[in-house]
Amino acid sequence: MIRIQASVGQGGLNRAADVRVVQRALNAYRRRYRYGREIPETGLVSSDVVQTIQDFQSRLGVAPSGRWNG
């Protein structure tokens, strides 16, 4: 279970600590599905973070908003 305080990604609050948690989770997702290179865990949202969130949401059958809600 991933726990963040506020939303991360496109239109999110993007608190650095929350962004790092999501980046770590997205890297685990990428490793599992052999999908691209890892995202640097900087605490900053990049287009790569938003695109990976959208891909993850699509795989779950959720509308790909690009935002991970806390």
PQR file with spaces between the fields and no chain letter, atoms N, CA, C, O and H, PARSE charges and radii, in Angstrom:
ATOM       1  N    MET     1       0.842   -1.177    0.000 -0.4000 1.5000
ATOM       2  CA   MET     1       0.000    0.000    0.000 -0.0000 2.0000
ATOM       3  C    MET     1       0.883    1.234    0.000  0.5500 1.7000
ATOM       4  O    MET     1       1.829    1.331    0.782 -0.5500 1.4000
ATOM       5  N    ILE     2       0.580    2.156   -0.860 -0.4000 1.5000
ATOM       6  CA   ILE     2       1.338    3.401   -0.956 -0.0000 2.0000
ATOM       7  C    ILE     2       0.557    4.483   -0.233  0.5500 1.7000
ATOM       8  O    ILE     2      -0.623    4.704   -0.508 -0.5500 1.4000
ATOM       9  H    ILE     2      -0.188    2.078   -1.495  0.4000 1.0000
ATOM      10  N    ARG     3       1.222    5.153    0.690 -0.4000 1.5000
ATOM      11  CA   ARG     3       0.552    6.198    1.458 -0.0000 2.0000
ATOM      12  C    ARG     3       1.235    7.534    1.217  0.5500 1.7000
ATOM      13  O    ARG     3       2.421    7.716    1.494 -0.5500 1.4000
ATOM      14  H    ARG     3       2.180    4.974    0.913  0.4000 1.0000
ATOM      15  N    ILE     4       0.451    8.453    0.698 -0.4000 1.5000
ATOM      16  CA   ILE     4       0.940    9.813    0.499 -0.0000 2.0000
ATOM      17  C    ILE     4      -0.075   10.774    1.106  0.5500 1.7000
ATOM      18  O    ILE     4      -1.244   10.430    1.278 -0.5500 1.4000
ATOM      19  H    ILE     4      -0.512    8.306    0.474  0.4000 1.0000
ATOM      20  N    GLN     5       0.377   11.962    1.423 -0.4000 1.5000
ATOM      21  CA   GLN     5      -0.483   12.950    2.071 -0.0000 2.0000
ATOM      22  C    GLN     5      -1.339   13.733    1.083  0.5500 1.7000
ATOM      23  O    GLN     5      -2.451   14.146    1.412 -0.5500 1.4000
ATOM      24  H    GLN     5       1.327   12.242    1.283  0.4000 1.0000
ATOM      25  N    ALA     6      -0.824   13.938   -0.121 -0.4000 1.5000
ATOM      26  CA   ALA     6      -1.528   14.760   -1.113 -0.0000 2.0000
ATOM      27  C    ALA     6      -1.235   14.219   -2.509  0.5500 1.7000
ATOM      28  O    ALA     6      -0.342   13.391   -2.688 -0.5500 1.4000
ATOM      29  H    ALA     6       0.080   13.603   -0.388  0.4000 1.0000
ATOM      30  N    SER     7      -1.983   14.689   -3.481 -0.4000 1.5000
ATOM      31  CA   SER     7      -1.874   14.196   -4.849 -0.0000 2.0000
ATOM      32  C    SER     7      -0.524   14.534   -5.478  0.5500 1.7000
ATOM      33  O    SER     7       0.121   15.529   -5.149 -0.5500 1.4000
ATOM      34  H    SER     7      -2.709   15.362   -3.335  0.4000 1.0000
ATOM      35  N    VAL     8      -0.127   13.648   -6.406 -0.4000 1.5000
ATOM      36  CA   VAL     8       1.149   13.777   -7.109 -0.0000 2.0000
ATOM      37  C    VAL     8       0.880   13.661   -8.598  0.5500 1.7000
ATOM      38  O    VAL     8       0.078   12.830   -9.024 -0.5500 1.4000
ATOM      39  H    VAL     8      -0.651   12.839   -6.673  0.4000 1.0000
ATOM      40  N    GLY     9       1.547   14.487   -9.391 -0.4000 1.5000
ATOM      41  CA   GLY     9       1.431   14.410  -10.847 -0.0000 2.0000
ATOM      42  C    GLY     9       0.781   15.649  -11.408  0.5500 1.7000
ATOM      43  O    GLY     9       0.832   16.729  -10.820 -0.5500 1.4000
ATOM      44  H    GLY     9       2.199   15.161   -9.045  0.4000 1.0000
ATOM      45  N    GLN    10       0.171   15.469  -12.554 -0.4000 1.5000
ATOM      46  CA   GLN    10      -0.456   16.584  -13.273 -0.0000 2.0000
ATOM      47  C    GLN    10      -1.576   17.201  -12.438  0.5500 1.7000
ATOM      48  O    GLN    10      -2.561   16.533  -12.123 -0.5500 1.4000
ATOM      49  H    GLN    10       0.129   14.592  -13.032  0.4000 1.0000
ATOM      50  N    GLY    11      -1.423   18.474  -12.082 -0.4000 1.5000
ATOM      51  CA   GLY    11      -2.432   19.165  -11.295 -0.0000 2.0000
ATOM      52  C    GLY    11      -2.419   18.816   -9.822  0.5500 1.7000
ATOM      53  O    GLY    11      -3.317   19.224   -9.085 -0.5500 1.4000
ATOM      54  H    GLY    11      -0.622   19.016  -12.338  0.4000 1.0000
ATOM      55  N    GLY    12      -1.417   18.066   -9.373 -0.4000 1.5000
ATOM      56  CA   GLY    12      -1.346   17.656   -7.975 -0.0000 2.0000
ATOM      57  C    GLY    12      -0.635   18.677   -7.106  0.5500 1.7000
ATOM      58  O    GLY    12      -0.035   19.625   -7.613 -0.5500 1.4000
ATOM      59  H    GLY    12      -0.688   17.734   -9.971  0.4000 1.0000
ATOM      60  N    LEU    13      -0.703   18.483   -5.791 -0.4000 1.5000
ATOM      61  CA   LEU    13      -0.007   19.352   -4.857 -0.0000 2.0000
ATOM      62  C    LEU    13       1.509   19.148   -4.963  0.5500 1.7000
ATOM      63  O    LEU    13       2.276   20.097   -4.802 -0.5500 1.4000
ATOM      64  H    LEU    13      -1.191   17.713   -5.378  0.4000 1.0000
ATOM      65  N    ASN    14       1.935   17.916   -5.232 -0.4000 1.5000
ATOM      66  CA   ASN    14       3.329   17.570   -5.526 -0.0000 2.0000
ATOM      67  C    ASN    14       4.307   17.929   -4.408  0.5500 1.7000
ATOM      68  O    ASN    14       5.332   18.568   -4.643 -0.5500 1.4000
ATOM      69  H    ASN    14       1.312   17.145   -5.363  0.4000 1.0000
ATOM      70  N    ARG    15       3.972   17.508   -3.196 -0.4000 1.5000
ATOM      71  CA   ARG    15       4.903   17.664   -2.071 -0.0000 2.0000
ATOM      72  C    ARG    15       6.086   16.731   -2.314  0.5500 1.7000
ATOM      73  O    ARG    15       5.890   15.577   -2.696 -0.5500 1.4000
ATOM      74  H    ARG    15       3.139   16.989   -3.005  0.4000 1.0000
ATOM      75  N    ALA    16       7.297   17.208   -2.101 -0.4000 1.5000
ATOM      76  CA   ALA    16       8.513   16.459   -2.426 -0.0000 2.0000
ATOM      77  C    ALA    16       8.526   15.061   -1.808  0.5500 1.7000
ATOM      78  O    ALA    16       8.887   14.096   -2.481 -0.5500 1.4000
ATOM      79  H    ALA    16       7.456   18.145   -1.791  0.4000 1.0000
ATOM      80  N    ALA    17       8.138   14.940   -0.538 -0.4000 1.5000
ATOM      81  CA   ALA    17       8.144   13.622    0.113 -0.0000 2.0000
ATOM      82  C    ALA    17       7.162   12.670   -0.567  0.5500 1.7000
ATOM      83  O    ALA    17       7.471   11.495   -0.767 -0.5500 1.4000
ATOM      84  H    ALA    17       7.845   15.724    0.009  0.4000 1.0000
ATOM      85  N    ASP    18       5.989   13.169   -0.921 -0.4000 1.5000
ATOM      86  CA   ASP    18       4.998   12.346   -1.616 -0.0000 2.0000
ATOM      87  C    ASP    18       5.476   11.969   -3.010  0.5500 1.7000
ATOM      88  O    ASP    18       5.287   10.835   -3.449 -0.5500 1.4000
ATOM      89  H    ASP    18       5.737   14.123   -0.759  0.4000 1.0000
ATOM      90  N    VAL    19       6.091   12.913   -3.702 -0.4000 1.5000
ATOM      91  CA   VAL    19       6.589   12.644   -5.055 -0.0000 2.0000
ATOM      92  C    VAL    19       7.637   11.531   -5.008  0.5500 1.7000
ATOM      93  O    VAL    19       7.635   10.648   -5.865 -0.5500 1.4000
ATOM      94  H    VAL    19       6.244   13.834   -3.345  0.4000 1.0000
ATOM      95  N    ARG    20       8.531   11.562   -4.018 -0.4000 1.5000
ATOM      96  CA   ARG    20       9.553   10.502   -3.900 -0.0000 2.0000
ATOM      97  C    ARG    20       8.905    9.135   -3.670  0.5500 1.7000
ATOM      98  O    ARG    20       9.349    8.141   -4.243 -0.5500 1.4000
ATOM      99  H    ARG    20       8.533   12.280   -3.322  0.4000 1.0000
ATOM     100  N    VAL    21       7.865    9.074   -2.841 -0.4000 1.5000
ATOM     101  CA   VAL    21       7.167    7.810   -2.606 -0.0000 2.0000
ATOM     102  C    VAL    21       6.578    7.282   -3.912  0.5500 1.7000
ATOM     103  O    VAL    21       6.713    6.098   -4.220 -0.5500 1.4000
ATOM     104  H    VAL    21       7.504    9.882   -2.375  0.4000 1.0000
ATOM     105  N    VAL    22       5.934    8.147   -4.674 -0.4000 1.5000
ATOM     106  CA   VAL    22       5.342    7.740   -5.950 -0.0000 2.0000
ATOM     107  C    VAL    22       6.429    7.370   -6.954  0.5500 1.7000
ATOM     108  O    VAL    22       6.271    6.400   -7.694 -0.5500 1.4000
ATOM     109  H    VAL    22       5.825    9.109   -4.425  0.4000 1.0000
ATOM     110  N    GLN    23       7.515    8.113   -6.993 -0.4000 1.5000
ATOM     111  CA   GLN    23       8.616    7.773   -7.905 -0.0000 2.0000
ATOM     112  C    GLN    23       9.169    6.384   -7.584  0.5500 1.7000
ATOM     113  O    GLN    23       9.463    5.606   -8.491 -0.5500 1.4000
ATOM     114  H    GLN    23       7.644    8.901   -6.391  0.4000 1.0000
ATOM     115  N    ARG    24       9.309    6.078   -6.303 -0.4000 1.5000
ATOM     116  CA   ARG    24       9.789    4.757   -5.881 -0.0000 2.0000
ATOM     117  C    ARG    24       8.815    3.674   -6.358  0.5500 1.7000
ATOM     118  O    ARG    24       9.237    2.638   -6.871 -0.5500 1.4000
ATOM     119  H    ARG    24       9.071    6.711   -5.566  0.4000 1.0000
ATOM     120  N    ALA    25       7.525    3.916   -6.189 -0.4000 1.5000
ATOM     121  CA   ALA    25       6.512    2.945   -6.620 -0.0000 2.0000
ATOM     122  C    ALA    25       6.507    2.786   -8.139  0.5500 1.7000
ATOM     123  O    ALA    25       6.389    1.671   -8.647 -0.5500 1.4000
ATOM     124  H    ALA    25       7.182    4.758   -5.773  0.4000 1.0000
ATOM     125  N    LEU    26       6.635    3.890   -8.857 -0.4000 1.5000
ATOM     126  CA   LEU    26       6.667    3.819  -10.320 -0.0000 2.0000
ATOM     127  C    LEU    26       7.901    3.069  -10.803  0.5500 1.7000
ATOM     128  O    LEU    26       7.828    2.349  -11.799 -0.5500 1.4000
ATOM     129  H    LEU    26       6.731    4.795   -8.444  0.4000 1.0000
ATOM     130  N    ASN    27       9.024    3.221  -10.126 -0.4000 1.5000
ATOM     131  CA   ASN    27      10.227    2.476  -10.489 -0.0000 2.0000
ATOM     132  C    ASN    27      10.019    0.978  -10.280  0.5500 1.7000
ATOM     133  O    ASN    27      10.461    0.174  -11.100 -0.5500 1.4000
ATOM     134  H    ASN    27       9.083    3.807   -9.317  0.4000 1.0000
ATOM     135  N    ALA    28       9.355    0.598   -9.196 -0.4000 1.5000
ATOM     136  CA   ALA    28       9.046   -0.817   -8.965 -0.0000 2.0000
ATOM     137  C    ALA    28       8.134   -1.339  -10.074  0.5500 1.7000
ATOM     138  O    ALA    28       8.317   -2.456  -10.558 -0.5500 1.4000
ATOM     139  H    ALA    28       8.996    1.252   -8.530  0.4000 1.0000
ATOM     140  N    TYR    29       7.157   -0.536  -10.474 -0.4000 1.5000
ATOM     141  CA   TYR    29       6.254   -0.888  -11.571 -0.0000 2.0000
ATOM     142  C    TYR    29       7.044   -1.073  -12.868  0.5500 1.7000
ATOM     143  O    TYR    29       6.831   -2.041  -13.598 -0.5500 1.4000
ATOM     144  H    TYR    29       7.008    0.372  -10.081  0.4000 1.0000
ATOM     145  N    ARG    30       7.944   -0.150  -13.145 -0.4000 1.5000
ATOM     146  CA   ARG    30       8.738   -0.234  -14.384 -0.0000 2.0000
ATOM     147  C    ARG    30       9.630   -1.473  -14.381  0.5500 1.7000
ATOM     148  O    ARG    30       9.770   -2.138  -15.407 -0.5500 1.4000
ATOM     149  H    ARG    30       8.116    0.637  -12.552  0.4000 1.0000
ATOM     150  N    ARG    31      10.233   -1.786  -13.236 -0.4000 1.5000
ATOM     151  CA   ARG    31      11.081   -2.983  -13.164 -0.0000 2.0000
ATOM     152  C    ARG    31      10.253   -4.244  -13.399  0.5500 1.7000
ATOM     153  O    ARG    31      10.688   -5.154  -14.105 -0.5500 1.4000
ATOM     154  H    ARG    31      10.119   -1.246  -12.403  0.4000 1.0000
ATOM     155  N    ARG    32       9.077   -4.296  -12.817 -0.4000 1.5000
ATOM     156  CA   ARG    32       8.237   -5.484  -12.943 -0.0000 2.0000
ATOM     157  C    ARG    32       7.814   -5.725  -14.388  0.5500 1.7000
ATOM     158  O    ARG    32       7.788   -6.867  -14.846 -0.5500 1.4000
ATOM     159  H    ARG    32       8.724   -3.557  -12.244  0.4000 1.0000
ATOM     160  N    TYR    33       7.488   -4.671  -15.094 -0.4000 1.5000
ATOM     161  CA   TYR    33       7.001   -4.804  -16.470 -0.0000 2.0000
ATOM     162  C    TYR    33       8.064   -4.482  -17.516  0.5500 1.7000
ATOM     163  O    TYR    33       7.753   -4.365  -18.701 -0.5500 1.4000
ATOM     164  H    TYR    33       7.509   -3.743  -14.722  0.4000 1.0000
ATOM     165  N    ARG    34       9.315   -4.338  -17.084 -0.4000 1.5000
ATOM     166  CA   ARG    34      10.424   -4.045  -17.992 -0.0000 2.0000
ATOM     167  C    ARG    34      10.077   -2.879  -18.908  0.5500 1.7000
ATOM     168  O    ARG    34      10.221   -2.951  -20.129 -0.5500 1.4000
ATOM     169  H    ARG    34       9.568   -4.433  -16.121  0.4000 1.0000
ATOM     170  N    TYR    35       9.627   -1.831  -18.295 -0.4000 1.5000
ATOM     171  CA   TYR    35       9.110   -0.667  -19.010 -0.0000 2.0000
ATOM     172  C    TYR    35      10.054    0.521  -18.828  0.5500 1.7000
ATOM     173  O    TYR    35      10.006    1.198  -17.801 -0.5500 1.4000
ATOM     174  H    TYR    35       9.510   -1.773  -17.304  0.4000 1.0000
ATOM     175  N    GLY    36      10.892    0.771  -19.797 -0.4000 1.5000
ATOM     176  CA   GLY    36      11.744    1.964  -19.790 -0.0000 2.0000
ATOM     177  C    GLY    36      12.777    2.022  -18.685  0.5500 1.7000
ATOM     178  O    GLY    36      12.998    1.054  -17.958 -0.5500 1.4000
ATOM     179  H    GLY    36      10.931    0.221  -20.631  0.4000 1.0000
ATOM     180  N    ARG    37      13.393    3.160  -18.580 -0.4000 1.5000
ATOM     181  CA   ARG    37      14.423    3.369  -17.571 -0.0000 2.0000
ATOM     182  C    ARG    37      13.799    3.888  -16.279  0.5500 1.7000
ATOM     183  O    ARG    37      12.670    4.377  -16.265 -0.5500 1.4000
ATOM     184  H    ARG    37      13.214    3.947  -19.171  0.4000 1.0000
ATOM     185  N    GLU    38      14.560    3.768  -15.204 -0.4000 1.5000
ATOM     186  CA   GLU    38      14.055    4.228  -13.919 -0.0000 2.0000
ATOM     187  C    GLU    38      13.955    5.750  -13.869  0.5500 1.7000
ATOM     188  O    GLU    38      14.679    6.465  -14.562 -0.5500 1.4000
ATOM     189  H    GLU    38      15.477    3.370  -15.216  0.4000 1.0000
ATOM     190  N    ILE    39      13.044    6.217  -13.036 -0.4000 1.5000
ATOM     191  CA   ILE    39      12.837    7.645  -12.830 -0.0000 2.0000
ATOM     192  C    ILE    39      13.724    8.073  -11.660  0.5500 1.7000
ATOM     193  O    ILE    39      13.653    7.457  -10.597 -0.5500 1.4000
ATOM     194  H    ILE    39      12.456    5.636  -12.473  0.4000 1.0000
ATOM     195  N    PRO    40      14.547    9.097  -11.815 -0.5600 1.5000
ATOM     196  CA   PRO    40      15.337    9.579  -10.676  0.2800 2.0000
ATOM     197  C    PRO    40      14.406   10.008   -9.542  0.5500 1.7000
ATOM     198  O    PRO    40      13.419   10.707   -9.771 -0.5500 1.4000
ATOM     199  N    GLU    41      14.725    9.587   -8.321 -0.4000 1.5000
ATOM     200  CA   GLU    41      13.894    9.905   -7.161 -0.0000 2.0000
ATOM     201  C    GLU    41      14.314   11.257   -6.581  0.5500 1.7000
ATOM     202  O    GLU    41      14.961   11.340   -5.538 -0.5500 1.4000
ATOM     203  H    GLU    41      15.527    9.019   -8.135  0.4000 1.0000
ATOM     204  N    THR    42      13.923   12.299   -7.293 -0.4000 1.5000
ATOM     205  CA   THR    42      14.326   13.664   -6.948 -0.0000 2.0000
ATOM     206  C    THR    42      13.317   14.404   -6.084  0.5500 1.7000
ATOM     207  O    THR    42      13.653   15.398   -5.439 -0.5500 1.4000
ATOM     208  H    THR    42      13.397   12.231   -8.141  0.4000 1.0000
ATOM     209  N    GLY    43      12.090   13.925   -6.070 -0.4000 1.5000
ATOM     210  CA   GLY    43      11.031   14.652   -5.378 -0.0000 2.0000
ATOM     211  C    GLY    43      10.377   15.710   -6.253  0.5500 1.7000
ATOM     212  O    GLY    43       9.531   16.475   -5.790 -0.5500 1.4000
ATOM     213  H    GLY    43      11.816   13.118   -6.593  0.4000 1.0000
ATOM     214  N    LEU    44      10.776   15.751   -7.522 -0.4000 1.5000
ATOM     215  CA   LEU    44      10.211   16.706   -8.478 -0.0000 2.0000
ATOM     216  C    LEU    44       9.412   15.951   -9.539  0.5500 1.7000
ATOM     217  O    LEU    44       9.822   14.880   -9.988 -0.5500 1.4000
ATOM     218  H    LEU    44      11.463   15.130   -7.898  0.4000 1.0000
ATOM     219  N    VAL    45       8.291   16.506   -9.930 -0.4000 1.5000
ATOM     220  CA   VAL    45       7.465   15.882  -10.969 -0.0000 2.0000
ATOM     221  C    VAL    45       8.015   16.268  -12.338  0.5500 1.7000
ATOM     222  O    VAL    45       8.270   17.440  -12.616 -0.5500 1.4000
ATOM     223  H    VAL    45       7.958   17.376   -9.566  0.4000 1.0000
ATOM     224  N    SER    46       8.190   15.268  -13.176 -0.4000 1.5000
ATOM     225  CA   SER    46       8.648   15.495  -14.552 -0.0000 2.0000
ATOM     226  C    SER    46       7.610   14.916  -15.509  0.5500 1.7000
ATOM     227  O    SER    46       6.667   14.248  -15.084 -0.5500 1.4000
ATOM     228  H    SER    46       7.983   14.316  -12.950  0.4000 1.0000
ATOM     229  N    SER    47       7.787   15.172  -16.782 -0.4000 1.5000
ATOM     230  CA   SER    47       6.863   14.604  -17.773 -0.0000 2.0000
ATOM     231  C    SER    47       6.945   13.080  -17.752  0.5500 1.7000
ATOM     232  O    SER    47       5.954   12.404  -18.030 -0.5500 1.4000
ATOM     233  H    SER    47       8.552   15.714  -17.127  0.4000 1.0000
ATOM     234  N    ASP    48       8.114   12.533  -17.426 -0.4000 1.5000
ATOM     235  CA   ASP    48       8.286   11.087  -17.333 -0.0000 2.0000
ATOM     236  C    ASP    48       7.436   10.514  -16.196  0.5500 1.7000
ATOM     237  O    ASP    48       6.854    9.439  -16.339 -0.5500 1.4000
ATOM     238  H    ASP    48       8.920   13.081  -17.200  0.4000 1.0000
ATOM     239  N    VAL    49       7.362   11.221  -15.079 -0.4000 1.5000
ATOM     240  CA   VAL    49       6.528   10.794  -13.956 -0.0000 2.0000
ATOM     241  C    VAL    49       5.060   10.787  -14.379  0.5500 1.7000
ATOM     242  O    VAL    49       4.350    9.808  -14.145 -0.5500 1.4000
ATOM     243  H    VAL    49       7.835   12.094  -14.962  0.4000 1.0000
ATOM     244  N    VAL    50       4.611   11.856  -14.990 -0.4000 1.5000
ATOM     245  CA   VAL    50       3.205   11.969  -15.411 -0.0000 2.0000
ATOM     246  C    VAL    50       2.874   10.877  -16.433  0.5500 1.7000
ATOM     247  O    VAL    50       1.818   10.251  -16.342 -0.5500 1.4000
ATOM     248  H    VAL    50       5.188   12.651  -15.180  0.4000 1.0000
ATOM     249  N    GLN    51       3.752   10.645  -17.394 -0.4000 1.5000
ATOM     250  CA   GLN    51       3.499    9.623  -18.418 -0.0000 2.0000
ATOM     251  C    GLN    51       3.426    8.233  -17.802  0.5500 1.7000
ATOM     252  O    GLN    51       2.600    7.415  -18.208 -0.5500 1.4000
ATOM     253  H    GLN    51       4.610   11.154  -17.468  0.4000 1.0000
ATOM     254  N    THR    52       4.284    7.964  -16.828 -0.4000 1.5000
ATOM     255  CA   THR    52       4.279    6.652  -16.190 -0.0000 2.0000
ATOM     256  C    THR    52       3.030    6.472  -15.331  0.5500 1.7000
ATOM     257  O    THR    52       2.464    5.380  -15.290 -0.5500 1.4000
ATOM     258  H    THR    52       4.955    8.628  -16.499  0.4000 1.0000
ATOM     259  N    ILE    53       2.595    7.528  -14.645 -0.4000 1.5000
ATOM     260  CA   ILE    53       1.340    7.465  -13.890 -0.0000 2.0000
ATOM     261  C    ILE    53       0.191    7.162  -14.851  0.5500 1.7000
ATOM     262  O    ILE    53      -0.661    6.327  -14.551 -0.5500 1.4000
ATOM     263  H    ILE    53       3.055    8.415  -14.678  0.4000 1.0000
ATOM     264  N    GLN    54       0.162    7.831  -15.997 -0.4000 1.5000
ATOM     265  CA   GLN    54      -0.901    7.599  -16.985 -0.0000 2.0000
ATOM     266  C    GLN    54      -0.874    6.156  -17.492  0.5500 1.7000
ATOM     267  O    GLN    54      -1.925    5.533  -17.640 -0.5500 1.4000
ATOM     268  H    GLN    54       0.854    8.510  -16.241  0.4000 1.0000
ATOM     269  N    ASP    55       0.310    5.626  -17.754 -0.4000 1.5000
ATOM     270  CA   ASP    55       0.429    4.246  -18.221 -0.0000 2.0000
ATOM     271  C    ASP    55      -0.083    3.285  -17.153  0.5500 1.7000
ATOM     272  O    ASP    55      -0.819    2.346  -17.455 -0.5500 1.4000
ATOM     273  H    ASP    55       1.164    6.132  -17.633  0.4000 1.0000
ATOM     274  N    PHE    56       0.309    3.525  -15.908 -0.4000 1.5000
ATOM     275  CA   PHE    56      -0.124    2.690  -14.794 -0.0000 2.0000
ATOM     276  C    PHE    56      -1.651    2.738  -14.661  0.5500 1.7000
ATOM     277  O    PHE    56      -2.293    1.701  -14.490 -0.5500 1.4000
ATOM     278  H    PHE    56       0.906    4.288  -15.662  0.4000 1.0000
ATOM     279  N    GLN    57      -2.220    3.922  -14.740 -0.4000 1.5000
ATOM     280  CA   GLN    57      -3.676    4.067  -14.645 -0.0000 2.0000
ATOM     281  C    GLN    57      -4.374    3.335  -15.784  0.5500 1.7000
ATOM     282  O    GLN    57      -5.401    2.692  -15.568 -0.5500 1.4000
ATOM     283  H    GLN    57      -1.699    4.763  -14.879  0.4000 1.0000
ATOM     284  N    SER    58      -3.834    3.424  -16.981 -0.4000 1.5000
ATOM     285  CA   SER    58      -4.422    2.723  -18.134 -0.0000 2.0000
ATOM     286  C    SER    58      -4.423    1.222  -17.914  0.5500 1.7000
ATOM     287  O    SER    58      -5.405    0.548  -18.223 -0.5500 1.4000
ATOM     288  H    SER    58      -3.000    3.947  -17.157  0.4000 1.0000
ATOM     289  N    ARG    59      -3.322    0.690  -17.378 -0.4000 1.5000
ATOM     290  CA   ARG    59      -3.245   -0.752  -17.106 -0.0000 2.0000
ATOM     291  C    ARG    59      -4.273   -1.185  -16.065  0.5500 1.7000
ATOM     292  O    ARG    59      -4.739   -2.324  -16.078 -0.5500 1.4000
ATOM     293  H    ARG    59      -2.523    1.237  -17.127  0.4000 1.0000
ATOM     294  N    LEU    60      -4.622   -0.266  -15.163 -0.4000 1.5000
ATOM     295  CA   LEU    60      -5.632   -0.572  -14.146 -0.0000 2.0000
ATOM     296  C    LEU    60      -7.054   -0.371  -14.664  0.5500 1.7000
ATOM     297  O    LEU    60      -8.018   -0.718  -13.981 -0.5500 1.4000
ATOM     298  H    LEU    60      -4.243    0.660  -15.152  0.4000 1.0000
ATOM     299  N    GLY    61      -7.189    0.186  -15.863 -0.4000 1.5000
ATOM     300  CA   GLY    61      -8.504    0.453  -16.423 -0.0000 2.0000
ATOM     301  C    GLY    61      -9.142    1.721  -15.886  0.5500 1.7000
ATOM     302  O    GLY    61     -10.362    1.881  -15.911 -0.5500 1.4000
ATOM     303  H    GLY    61      -6.406    0.468  -16.418  0.4000 1.0000
ATOM     304  N    VAL    62      -8.291    2.624  -15.399 -0.4000 1.5000
ATOM     305  CA   VAL    62      -8.750    3.904  -14.853 -0.0000 2.0000
ATOM     306  C    VAL    62      -8.439    4.984  -15.886  0.5500 1.7000
ATOM     307  O    VAL    62      -7.451    4.886  -16.614 -0.5500 1.4000
ATOM     308  H    VAL    62      -7.300    2.494  -15.379  0.4000 1.0000
ATOM     309  N    ALA    63      -9.277    6.004  -15.946 -0.4000 1.5000
ATOM     310  CA   ALA    63      -8.996    7.117  -16.862 -0.0000 2.0000
ATOM     311  C    ALA    63      -7.620    7.698  -16.535  0.5500 1.7000
ATOM     312  O    ALA    63      -7.361    8.051  -15.385 -0.5500 1.4000
ATOM     313  H    ALA    63     -10.079    6.083  -15.355  0.4000 1.0000
ATOM     314  N    PRO    64      -6.738    7.802  -17.523 -0.5600 1.5000
ATOM     315  CA   PRO    64      -5.359    8.244  -17.292  0.2800 2.0000
ATOM     316  C    PRO    64      -5.229    9.754  -17.086  0.5500 1.7000
ATOM     317  O    PRO    64      -4.924   10.494  -18.021 -0.5500 1.4000
ATOM     318  N    SER    65      -5.460   10.193  -15.872 -0.4000 1.5000
ATOM     319  CA   SER    65      -5.400   11.625  -15.551 -0.0000 2.0000
ATOM     320  C    SER    65      -3.967   12.127  -15.369  0.5500 1.7000
ATOM     321  O    SER    65      -3.693   13.319  -15.511 -0.5500 1.4000
ATOM     322  H    SER    65      -5.707    9.593  -15.112  0.4000 1.0000
ATOM     323  N    GLY    66      -3.057   11.202  -15.054 -0.4000 1.5000
ATOM     324  CA   GLY    66      -1.683   11.614  -14.783 -0.0000 2.0000
ATOM     325  C    GLY    66      -1.489   12.111  -13.358  0.5500 1.7000
ATOM     326  O    GLY    66      -0.439   12.654  -13.016 -0.5500 1.4000
ATOM     327  H    GLY    66      -3.279   10.234  -14.939  0.4000 1.0000
ATOM     328  N    ARG    67      -2.508   11.918  -12.535 -0.4000 1.5000
ATOM     329  CA   ARG    67      -2.411   12.348  -11.128 -0.0000 2.0000
ATOM     330  C    ARG    67      -2.680   11.159  -10.217  0.5500 1.7000
ATOM     331  O    ARG    67      -3.655   10.427  -10.389 -0.5500 1.4000
ATOM     332  H    ARG    67      -3.361   11.477  -12.813  0.4000 1.0000
ATOM     333  N    TRP    68      -1.788   10.983   -9.239 -0.4000 1.5000
ATOM     334  CA   TRP    68      -1.913    9.930   -8.229 -0.0000 2.0000
ATOM     335  C    TRP    68      -2.460   10.606   -6.991  0.5500 1.7000
ATOM     336  O    TRP    68      -1.790   11.451   -6.397 -0.5500 1.4000
ATOM     337  H    TRP    68      -0.996   11.577   -9.098  0.4000 1.0000
ATOM     338  N    ASN    69      -3.667   10.246   -6.595 -0.4000 1.5000
ATOM     339  CA   ASN    69      -4.315   10.918   -5.454 -0.0000 2.0000
ATOM     340  C    ASN    69      -3.947   10.270   -4.136  0.5500 1.7000
ATOM     341  O    ASN    69      -3.835    9.049   -4.028 -0.5500 1.4000
ATOM     342  H    ASN    69      -4.212    9.559   -7.078  0.4000 1.0000
ATOM     343  N    GLY    70      -3.763   11.120   -3.133 -0.4000 1.5000
ATOM     344  CA   GLY    70      -3.403   10.658   -1.792 -0.0000 2.0000
ATOM     345  C    GLY    70      -4.601   10.261   -0.990  0.5500 1.7000
ATOM     346  O    GLY    70      -4.464    9.850    0.162 -0.5500 1.4000
ATOM     347  H    GLY    70      -3.855   12.111   -3.220  0.4000 1.0000
